[in-house]
């Protein structure tokens, strides 16, 4: 149930913008950078609230966050469907950001760790295997609803899903988890522990790595459909390619499950970033060979799917398992912050440097991430 709730939450609160941007632009006529500012504000708010949400989960309030965040997100989407001016558009995206911080991966993973301790990893993997299909649901459903009824109806449908399906799923999931785990894992005060982590260079190395990977991915994904259309790919094929990123994430996670016992974390990390580099190369060649849109979707999606699972593993191996909610929340500031500015950066690159400039920037970020990952591996005990 939690996995299904996360899938619907990401489809409605995270991928809806990318799925509906062309319809929204045609209706409202605003500048691309203004549209991009909405998700940027949302993810920025989510990043700022992440440490607080992690501490609240550590304090035993995870169920309230997961359910309340879904309700808040549904209410904000209802408002977004009525928006006609820039200011309320941005305010509503800020509310969506608060909902994202309360009910998506960071809070869900911290809740699982709080309830299951060291046994949480298998459950986290199961959640990500299902939730990786969120983009597969959001892109075709959003495009179909927008084409048939307009983007406002599509957003209202997303609001109804959050209120009537996601929130109840989160409630029932948490009740089931509480019944299965008689006691929560005890967590002592985290302030001193977090301060100690902040003094370690490896913390900042991880923050930089997660930020670069997030920026690389979301620059491409947030504007993938317009990017592919500008490179000569039809809108239908562009939507199809975007919708395949989700299944590729799931496939990447499944493959990692099969080999993780035989391949070390450092090696998996290097392979993952190499996949991101290859994905940018495939995207650059789409003009000459349009079929490479599927190679891009497979490589980029697979890499990000693996990174979702690698992230908690890297944190645990580098900084320990204690106070996962608080430490993970602090580290998520960099990844979510990068994701927040990605749509705005993508819009500026798209208009200023064109599709190839955007792709070149993403390739450079992956190169920097590869260098930083090698340093982190060298610091491992």
C-alpha positions as CSV (number, residue, x, y, z in Angstrom):
1,X,0.0,0.0,0.0
2,X,2.8,2.4,0.8
3,X,4.5,1.6,-2.5
4,X,1.2,2.4,-4.4
5,X,0.7,5.6,-2.4
6,X,4.3,6.7,-3.3
7,X,3.7,5.9,-7.0
8,X,0.5,8.0,-7.1
9,X,2.1,10.7,-5.0
10,X,5.1,11.1,-7.4
11,X,2.8,10.9,-10.4
12,X,0.6,13.7,-9.2
13,X,2.9,16.0,-7.2
14,X,6.2,15.5,-9.1
15,X,5.7,14.5,-12.7
16,X,2.5,16.3,-13.5
17,X,4.4,19.5,-14.4
18,X,6.6,17.8,-17.0
19,X,3.6,15.9,-18.4
20,X,1.4,19.0,-18.8
21,X,3.8,21.8,-19.5
22,X,3.1,22.1,-23.2
23,X,-0.7,22.3,-22.6
24,X,-0.2,24.8,-19.8
25,X,2.1,27.0,-21.9
26,X,-0.4,27.0,-24.9
27,X,-3.3,28.0,-22.6
28,X,-1.6,30.6,-20.3
29,X,1.1,31.9,-22.7
30,X,3.6,32.6,-20.0
31,X,7.4,32.5,-20.4
32,X,9.0,29.1,-20.0
33,X,11.1,30.4,-17.2
34,X,8.0,31.4,-15.2
35,X,6.5,27.9,-15.7
36,X,9.8,26.4,-14.6
37,X,9.8,28.6,-11.5
38,X,6.8,26.8,-10.0
39,X,8.4,23.4,-9.6
40,X,11.6,25.2,-8.6
41,X,9.8,26.8,-5.7
42,X,8.2,23.5,-4.7
43,X,11.4,21.6,-4.5
44,X,13.1,24.5,-2.8
45,X,10.5,24.4,-0.1
46,X,10.7,20.7,0.1
47,X,14.5,20.9,0.5
48,X,14.2,23.5,3.3
49,X,11.7,21.4,5.2
50,X,13.4,18.1,4.7
51,X,15.6,18.2,7.9
52,X,12.5,19.2,10.0
53,X,10.4,16.4,8.4
54,X,13.2,13.9,9.2
55,X,13.3,15.0,12.8
56,X,9.5,14.7,13.1
57,X,9.7,11.2,11.7
58,X,12.4,10.4,14.2
59,X,10.1,11.7,16.9
60,X,7.3,9.3,15.9
61,X,5.1,11.5,13.7
62,X,5.6,9.7,10.4
63,X,2.0,8.6,9.9
64,X,0.7,12.1,10.4
65,X,3.1,13.5,7.9
66,X,2.5,10.9,5.2
67,X,-1.3,11.2,5.4
68,X,-1.4,15.0,6.0
69,X,1.1,15.6,3.2
70,X,-1.1,13.7,0.7
71,X,-4.2,15.8,1.8
72,X,-2.3,19.0,1.6
73,X,-1.0,18.1,-1.9
74,X,-4.5,17.3,-3.1
75,X,-5.8,20.6,-1.9
76,X,-3.0,22.5,-3.5
77,X,-3.6,20.7,-6.9
78,X,-7.2,21.8,-6.7
79,X,-6.1,25.4,-6.4
80,X,-3.5,25.0,-9.2
81,X,-6.3,23.8,-11.6
82,X,-8.0,27.2,-11.2
83,X,-4.9,29.4,-11.5
84,X,-4.8,32.2,-14.1
85,X,-2.1,34.5,-12.7
86,X,1.6,34.0,-11.9
87,X,1.5,34.9,-8.1
88,X,-1.1,32.3,-7.1
89,X,0.7,29.8,-9.4
90,X,3.9,30.2,-7.4
91,X,2.2,30.2,-4.0
92,X,0.4,27.0,-4.8
93,X,3.6,25.4,-5.9
94,X,5.2,26.3,-2.6
95,X,2.3,24.5,-0.9
96,X,2.9,21.5,-3.1
97,X,6.6,21.6,-2.0
98,X,5.5,21.3,1.6
99,X,3.3,18.3,0.6
100,X,6.2,16.7,-1.2
101,X,8.5,17.0,1.8
102,X,5.8,15.4,4.1
103,X,4.6,12.5,2.0
104,X,7.2,11.4,-0.6
105,X,10.4,9.3,-0.5
106,X,12.4,11.1,2.2
107,X,9.6,10.9,4.8
108,X,8.5,7.4,3.7
109,X,12.1,6.0,3.9
110,X,12.7,7.6,7.3
111,X,9.4,6.1,8.6
112,X,10.4,2.7,7.4
113,X,13.8,3.0,9.1
114,X,12.1,4.3,12.2
115,X,9.9,1.2,12.3
116,X,12.2,-1.5,11.0
117,X,15.7,-0.3,11.7
118,X,18.4,-2.3,9.8
119,X,15.6,-4.5,8.2
120,X,14.2,-1.4,6.4
121,X,16.4,-1.7,3.3
122,X,14.4,-4.6,1.7
123,X,11.2,-2.7,2.2
124,X,12.6,0.5,0.8
125,X,13.7,-1.4,-2.3
126,X,10.2,-2.8,-2.8
127,X,8.7,0.7,-2.5
128,X,11.1,2.0,-5.1
129,X,10.4,-0.9,-7.5
130,X,6.8,0.0,-7.7
131,X,7.1,3.8,-7.4
132,X,9.5,3.8,-10.3
133,X,6.4,3.5,-12.5
134,X,5.1,6.9,-11.5
135,X,6.4,8.7,-14.7
136,X,5.0,5.8,-16.8
137,X,1.6,6.6,-15.3
138,X,1.9,10.4,-15.2
139,X,3.1,11.1,-18.8
140,X,0.5,9.2,-20.9
141,X,-2.4,9.8,-18.4
142,X,-1.6,13.5,-18.2
143,X,-1.2,13.8,-22.0
144,X,-4.4,12.0,-22.7
145,X,-6.5,13.9,-20.2
146,X,-5.0,17.3,-21.3
147,X,-5.8,16.5,-24.9
148,X,-9.3,15.3,-24.2
149,X,-10.4,17.8,-21.5
150,X,-7.6,20.3,-21.0
151,X,-4.8,20.6,-18.5
152,X,-7.1,22.0,-15.8
153,X,-9.2,18.8,-15.7
154,X,-6.0,16.7,-15.7
155,X,-4.8,18.6,-12.6
156,X,-8.2,18.2,-10.9
157,X,-8.0,14.4,-11.5
158,X,-4.6,14.4,-9.9
159,X,-6.0,16.3,-6.9
160,X,-8.8,13.7,-6.6
161,X,-6.3,10.9,-6.7
162,X,-4.2,12.5,-3.9
163,X,-7.3,13.1,-1.7
164,X,-9.3,9.9,-2.4
165,X,-6.6,7.3,-3.0
166,X,-3.1,8.3,-1.9
167,X,-4.1,9.7,1.6
168,X,-6.2,6.6,2.5
169,X,-3.4,4.3,1.2
170,X,-0.8,6.0,3.4
171,X,-3.1,5.7,6.4
172,X,-3.8,2.0,5.9
173,X,-0.2,1.3,5.1
174,X,1.0,3.0,8.3
175,X,-1.6,1.2,10.4
176,X,-0.4,-2.1,8.9
177,X,3.2,-1.3,9.6
178,X,2.5,-0.3,13.1
179,X,0.6,-3.6,13.7
180,X,3.6,-5.5,12.2
181,X,6.2,-3.7,14.3
182,X,5.3,-3.7,18.0
183,X,8.0,-1.2,18.9
184,X,9.7,1.6,17.0
185,X,13.5,1.6,16.8
186,X,14.6,3.9,19.6
187,X,16.4,7.1,18.4
188,X,18.1,9.4,20.9
189,X,18.5,13.1,20.4
190,X,20.0,13.8,17.1
191,X,21.3,17.4,17.3
192,X,24.8,16.5,18.5
193,X,25.0,13.6,16.0
194,X,24.0,15.9,13.1
195,X,26.6,18.5,14.1
196,X,29.3,15.9,14.2
197,X,28.3,14.6,10.7
198,X,28.5,18.2,9.4
199,X,32.1,18.4,10.4
200,X,33.1,15.4,8.3
201,X,34.3,16.1,4.7
202,X,32.6,12.9,3.5
203,X,29.2,14.5,4.4
204,X,29.9,17.4,2.0
205,X,31.2,15.0,-0.6
206,X,28.0,13.1,-0.5
207,X,26.0,16.3,-0.6
208,X,27.9,17.4,-3.7
209,X,27.5,14.0,-5.4
210,X,23.7,13.9,-4.8
211,X,23.4,17.5,-5.9
212,X,25.2,16.9,-9.2
213,X,23.3,13.7,-10.0
214,X,20.0,15.4,-9.2
215,X,20.8,18.4,-11.3
216,X,21.9,16.3,-14.3
217,X,18.7,14.2,-14.2
218,X,16.1,16.9,-13.6
219,X,17.6,19.3,-16.1
220,X,16.9,16.7,-18.8
221,X,13.6,15.2,-17.4
222,X,11.8,18.4,-16.6
223,X,12.1,19.6,-20.2
224,X,12.5,16.2,-21.9
225,X,9.3,16.5,-24.1
226,X,10.0,20.0,-25.4
227,X,13.7,19.1,-25.8
228,X,12.9,16.1,-28.0
229,X,10.3,18.0,-30.0
230,X,12.9,20.7,-30.7
231,X,15.3,18.0,-31.9
232,X,12.7,16.8,-34.5
233,X,11.0,14.0,-32.5
234,X,7.2,14.0,-32.8
235,X,5.3,14.9,-29.6
236,X,3.8,11.4,-29.4
237,X,7.2,9.7,-29.5
238,X,8.6,12.2,-27.1
239,X,5.9,11.4,-24.6
240,X,6.5,7.7,-25.1
241,X,10.2,8.1,-24.4
242,X,9.5,10.1,-21.3
243,X,7.1,7.5,-20.0
244,X,9.7,4.8,-20.3
245,X,12.1,6.5,-17.8
246,X,10.0,5.0,-15.0
247,X,10.1,1.4,-16.1
248,X,13.8,1.8,-16.7
249,X,14.2,3.0,-13.1
250,X,12.4,-0.1,-11.9
251,X,14.5,-2.4,-14.1
252,X,17.7,-0.8,-12.8
253,X,16.6,-1.4,-9.2
254,X,15.7,-5.0,-10.0
255,X,19.1,-5.6,-11.7
256,X,20.9,-4.1,-8.6
257,X,18.9,-6.5,-6.3
258,X,20.3,-9.4,-8.3
259,X,24.0,-8.3,-8.2
260,X,24.4,-6.2,-5.1
261,X,25.8,-9.1,-3.1
262,X,28.6,-9.7,-5.7
263,X,29.4,-6.1,-6.6
264,X,30.7,-3.5,-4.2
265,X,28.9,-0.1,-3.7
266,X,31.9,1.8,-5.2
267,X,31.8,-0.2,-8.4
268,X,28.1,0.1,-8.7
269,X,28.3,3.9,-8.2
270,X,30.9,4.1,-11.0
271,X,28.8,2.1,-13.4
272,X,25.7,4.2,-12.6
273,X,27.4,7.5,-13.3
274,X,28.9,6.0,-16.5
275,X,25.3,5.2,-17.6
276,X,24.4,8.8,-17.1
277,X,27.3,9.9,-19.3
278,X,26.2,7.4,-22.0
279,X,22.6,8.7,-21.7
280,X,23.7,12.2,-22.5
281,X,25.7,10.9,-25.5
282,X,22.6,9.0,-26.8
283,X,20.5,12.1,-26.4
284,X,23.0,14.2,-28.3
285,X,22.7,11.8,-31.2
286,X,18.9,11.7,-31.4
287,X,18.8,14.1,-34.3
288,X,20.8,11.7,-36.4
289,X,19.2,8.5,-35.0
290,X,15.8,9.2,-33.4
291,X,15.6,5.6,-32.1
292,X,18.2,6.6,-29.5
293,X,15.5,8.3,-27.5
294,X,14.8,4.8,-26.1
295,X,18.5,4.3,-25.3
296,X,18.5,7.5,-23.4
297,X,15.3,6.5,-21.5
298,X,16.9,3.1,-20.6
299,X,20.2,4.5,-19.5
300,X,19.1,7.6,-17.7
301,X,16.1,5.9,-16.0
302,X,18.2,2.9,-15.0
303,X,20.9,5.1,-13.5
304,X,18.5,7.1,-11.4
305,X,16.7,4.0,-10.3
306,X,19.9,2.5,-9.0
307,X,20.9,5.8,-7.4
308,X,17.7,5.8,-5.4
309,X,18.8,2.6,-3.7
310,X,22.5,3.5,-3.5
311,X,21.8,6.8,-1.7
312,X,20.7,5.3,1.6
313,X,23.4,2.7,1.3
314,X,26.1,5.3,0.7
315,X,24.9,7.3,3.7
316,X,24.8,4.3,6.0
317,X,28.3,3.1,4.9
318,X,29.8,6.6,5.1
319,X,28.1,8.1,8.1
320,X,26.5,5.2,10.0
321,X,22.8,4.1,10.4
322,X,21.9,6.1,13.5
323,X,19.5,9.1,13.1
324,X,18.8,8.2,9.5
325,X,15.9,10.7,9.3
326,X,17.8,13.7,10.5
327,X,21.0,12.9,8.5
328,X,19.1,12.0,5.3
329,X,17.0,15.1,5.6
330,X,20.2,17.3,5.8
331,X,21.7,15.5,2.8
332,X,18.5,15.9,0.8
333,X,18.9,19.7,0.9
334,X,21.6,19.3,-1.8
335,X,19.7,16.8,-4.0
336,X,16.3,18.5,-3.7
337,X,17.9,22.0,-4.0
338,X,19.5,20.9,-7.3
339,X,16.2,19.5,-8.4
340,X,14.6,22.8,-7.4
341,X,16.8,24.9,-9.7
342,X,16.9,22.3,-12.5
343,X,13.7,23.5,-14.3
344,X,14.8,27.1,-14.2
345,X,18.4,26.2,-15.4
346,X,16.9,23.9,-18.0
347,X,14.6,26.7,-19.3
348,X,17.5,29.1,-19.5
349,X,19.7,26.6,-21.3
350,X,16.9,25.7,-23.6
351,X,16.3,29.2,-24.7
352,X,19.9,30.5,-24.5
353,X,22.0,27.6,-25.7
354,X,19.4,25.3,-27.4
355,X,19.0,21.6,-27.0
356,X,22.7,20.7,-27.5
357,X,23.7,23.3,-24.9
358,X,21.4,21.7,-22.3
359,X,22.8,18.2,-23.1
360,X,26.4,19.4,-22.9
361,X,25.7,20.9,-19.5
362,X,24.2,17.7,-18.2
363,X,27.2,15.7,-19.5
364,X,29.6,18.1,-17.7
365,X,27.6,17.5,-14.4
366,X,27.9,13.8,-14.8
367,X,31.7,14.1,-15.4
368,X,32.0,16.1,-12.2
369,X,29.9,13.5,-10.3
370,X,32.2,10.7,-11.6
371,X,35.3,12.6,-10.2
372,X,33.6,13.2,-6.9
373,X,32.5,9.6,-6.6
374,X,36.0,8.4,-7.0
375,X,37.1,10.6,-4.2
376,X,34.3,9.3,-1.9
377,X,35.3,5.7,-2.7
378,X,38.9,6.5,-1.7
379,X,37.7,7.9,1.6
380,X,35.9,4.6,2.5
381,X,37.4,2.6,5.3
